[in-house]
Amino acid sequence: MPVENAHDPRLVLKRDKYFSLRPKPLEQWLWRQGVAPSAERVFWLHWQEGMRNADWCSEIPLRRVAQQCCLDVSTVTRAYQLLSALGLIRRVDPGRDPANPFQQATAITEVRVPRELLVELDRHPNRPSSHAAAMGTASKAAAAEAILPQAPETEAAATERIDPFPGLSLKQRLRAVAELTALMSPAERRQFDEAQIRHTSGMTFDEASRLGAEQRGRVLQWLAICALKPAAANVSLAVPLHATAPPGPRKLTVFELARLRRELLAVVEAAALPQRLREVVWSIEEGALQRFQSLHAMRIAIKKIRTGEWTRPNRMPPNWARALGRAGDAAMAQRALPVPCKSA
């Protein structure tokens, strides 16, 4: 078998560079519909950005989409019309840009799966799960031990059994994990972070890894803890074992924020919009409207504002504010340049 050259550009592309992720059933469905290649470029760009943002929504200016897809603006506009007609995307216009009232704010695009594909989605084969493959060897050993009847092991006991840092405090635990990650190569660190995000218990190490056998075992034990059910283990880098983190406050999605901003523009003046928006968002996420569903809470707030019954929420901090742009990508939102209003 030929030995791979470490400087082979193909190996560098495979090992170090990013890949475009395209689900095979969705890609084949696009081919069957005869979607133009330019429209496919636009769709996959928003698909990757939405997947990276973890909410399947993206906020990219029209000119930037044209630049990244190597298309002109008019072609991107026609692609949006075609993709919307096929049910592949949904675009929401958030109204005017608050920083520049003479400019249209960047539309929010959500990628969707068409109804025709949902019907046949179960017919497509599933790829093997990395978690199932990692647990395959362990299941064989467990089957050998299952000859004698034993009491079922609870997940809390399993957590104690695979604890890589027994008896350490939170600070010592964080320091130990930091020491392990400092020895990882960039490729190993990416796999480690991805495994924690996706709650998978396995990762591969480089052949020339600086981690010893015992250290690699601790890393896999830590990932196995992260792969347990959050309700039973609830373990992360910032939370010690056997600690239960309180549920965080509800956060409105970018689509809900865009819809709320658009409906508020119809009932309040533009100058009062930022303050009213903060008040309604706080009331829905942390205030009296938190007990209602998001859409129901927004309708209650809009009705009270329309009838003049709305007042500043009780217990709302005077300087409360949070980023009301695209969640998780404030830097990109700052770099996003507004474009003139165009038909889309």
N, C-alpha and C positions, 0 to 999 in steps of 0.2 A: 504494500500500500504506500503510495507516495506521501512524503511528509509535507504538510502545508507550510508554505513560506509565510513568515509573520508579516512580511512587507508586501504581500500580494494585495493589490487594491481590492480585489473581489472579497478577500477575507476581511479587509478593513471595513468594507461596506456592510458585510454580514455581521461583523462583531461589534462595531462601534457606532454606526450611523442609525438614524431613525428609519423605521419602516412605515409605509402607508397601510393602514388596517382597513380592509374591505371585506365585509361578510360575503361569502360566496353566493348564498341565496339572493341577497339584494342585488349584487352585481349582475347575476344572470337575469334577474327580472328586468333590470335596466336594459340589458342587451335585447331581450325579447320585445321590449316596448319600442326599440329603435330610437332611443334617446340620442340626441346629437352629442358628439364627443365634447364639444364646448360646454354643454349643459352638465355633462358628467363631471367635468373638472370643477365646476362651481359647486355641485352637490357634494362631492367628496371633500372639498375644502371645508365646507360648513360641517360635514360629518366629523372630520378629524378635530376641528376646533370645538364642536359641541361635546365630543367624547372627552376631550382634554379638560373641558370645564365641568364635566360630570353632571351637567343638566341638559345636554343635547341642544343648547342654545348658544348662539354666537352673535357678536356685534362687530361686524367688519364693514368699514366704509366701502362704497361701491368702487371707488377708484383703486383701493387696495386689493379688492377681489380681482379686478381686471388685471392688475399688475402681477399678482401671484399666479394667476391662471394663464398669463400671456395672452389675454384677450383685450378687445376694446370694450368701452363702457356700454355701447349699444348692444353688443353680443351678450354681455352679462345681464342686461335688462331683459332681453328676450329669453335667456335661460331661466331667469326667475319666473317669468310668466309660464313657461313650459313646465317647470318643476312644480309650481303651485297648482297648475291644472291637473297634474298627475297625482297630487296629494303627497308629494315627497317633501315639501317644505311648507312652513307657515310663517309668514312675515307680519310683524306688528309694528306699526308706526308710532313711536312714542311722542310725536308732536315736535314742536320747535325745540331747538337746543337752548337750554336755560342760559348758557354762557353767551350765546349769540342769537337773539330773537329773530334775526334775519336769515338764519340758516336752519335747515331741517336736520333734526337729530338723526343719528344713524339707526336704521331699522334693526330690530332684533329678529333673527332667523332661527327657527326651530326645525330640525330635521325630523321627519316622520317616516313610518313604515306604511305603505299603502295597504288598503283593506284586502286587495286581491292576493297579496303576498302573505298576509296573516292566515288566510284560509289554508294555504299549502305549506306553511312554515314547518309543521311537524313532519312532513314527508322528507325533509332534507336530513341527512345524517349529522350527528353531533360529533365534534372533535373530542378526543379523550381528555379528561380533566387531569391537570397536573397534580391536584390534590389526591385524586384517586390513584394515580400512578405511584405517588410517593407513599401512600398507605398500603400499596399492594404487598410489599415485603412484610410490613408489620402485621397484616391480616393473616399471613401464613403462620407466623410465629404465634399469633393469638389463637389460631385454630389448633395448634399442637398443645397449647396449654388448656384448651377447653375440654379435654378428655374428662377431667374431674369436675363435678359441679362446683361452681364458685358464685359468690354473691356479685351482682352487677356493680361495676365500679362507677361511681359518680364522676361527673365532669370536674367537680372541685378536687376530688382525689387524683384524677388524671393530671390536673394542673400542678398539684404538688409533686407528682411523680416525675414530670418532665421539666420542673423548674430548673433552669440553668444556673441561677444565682440564689441558692437557698440561704436564708438567714441574713441577706443583705438588706439595708435600708434603701429608701427611694434614691437618695443621692448616690449611694454606692452602686446601685443597680444601673442608674443612668451613666455613671462613669465607666462601668464595665462594658456596657453596650457601645459607648463611644470609643473605647479602646479597640473593640472588635472591628467596628466600621472603619477606624483609622487604618487598619491593616489591609482593608479590601481594595482591590483595584477598581477603577471607574466602572467597568462592566459588572463586577460583583456588587458594587454599591447600588447600581441601578436595579439589578435583580432583587436585592434585599429590600429596597424601598417599594418596588412593585409588589413583592410578596406580602408585605405588611398592608398595603392598600387593598389588595384583592383577597386578603385572608387566606392565603395558600401556605402550605407547610413545607414546601420544597424549593430549592434553588440549586443551581450548578456553580461549581467553583472552577477557577482557572487551573490549568495543569501546573503552572508555576505560581500558585497562590502562596501568599505570605502567611496565611493562616495554617496553623498546625492541625493535626487530627482532632485534638481535644477542643480547640477553638472552633473548628468547623462543626463539631457536634453541639457546642453551645449555641451556635447560630441557628442550626436546625431545630434545636429545642425551643429557642425563642420564637421562631416562626411557627412551630407547632402550637405554642400557646396562643399566638395571635390568630391562628386559624380556628380556635374553639369558638363556640357560640358566644357572641358578645354578652348575652344575658347571663351566662354562667360564669365566664372567665372575666370578660371586660378588661383585657390587658392591653396596654399600649406603652409606648416609650415614656409617657408622662404619668402613668398611673401604676402604682405598685400592685403586686399580685393580691387577690382577694379584696380589692377595693372596688366599690361600685360608684361610678361617676353619675351625678345627677343629670337627668335629661336636659339638654340645652333649650333655650327659647326657640320658638318657631321662627323661621326665616322665610319671608316671601321670595318666590322665585323671580327671575328677571322678567318673565312674561307677566306675572301678577303685578310687579312694579310698573311695567310699561302700561298695562291696562288701567291700573289705578291712576297713573299720571295723566293718561288720555281722558279718563272720565272726570277727573278733577278740573282739567282745563275747560270743560263745558259748563262748570258751575261756579268757578272762582276766577278772579282776575289773575293775570300772569304774575303780577308782583307778589301776590299772596300765595302762589302755588308752592314754593319751597317749604314755607312754614306749615301749611296745611298738609302737605305730603308727609313731612316728618311726624306730625301729630297722628295722622291716620296709621302710618306704619308702626309707630310705637304702640298705639292702642291695639292693633291687631296682633303684634308679636309679643308684647309684654303687658298690655293693659287689659281693660274690661272686655274688649272684643276677642281676646285670645281663646275663649271657650267656644267660639263659633268657627265653622269652616271658613276658609279664606275668602271664597267668593261671597258667601253670606255676610261675612263681616264687612267686606268692601261695600256691598249694597246698603247695609245699615248706615255706614259712615257717609256715603254719598247722599242718601236720603236726608240725614240730619243736616248736612251742610246745605243741601238745596232748600230745605224748609227753615233754615236759620236757627236750628236747635243745637248745632254743634258748638261745644266749648272745648277749651284746652283740656286734655285728659288729666285726671287727678293723679298725683304722684309722678308725673312725667318730669324727669330732670330738666332743668332750665337749658342746659347746653347739650342735650342728648342729640346725637347724630350718628349715622352710619353710612357707609358707601352705598348709595342707591343706584349705582351703575351695574355693570356686569359683575356678578359675584365671583370672587376668587381671581380676578384679573384686572385689578385696578390700574396696574401699569399700562396694560394694553388699552384700557379705556382712556387713559390720559394721552396716549400716543395717537388714538383714533382721531383723525382730523374730520371735522364736519364737511359735508359736501353739499352743494346747492340742491334744492328740491327738484327732483326729477320724477317723471312717471315711471312706476315700477310695476 
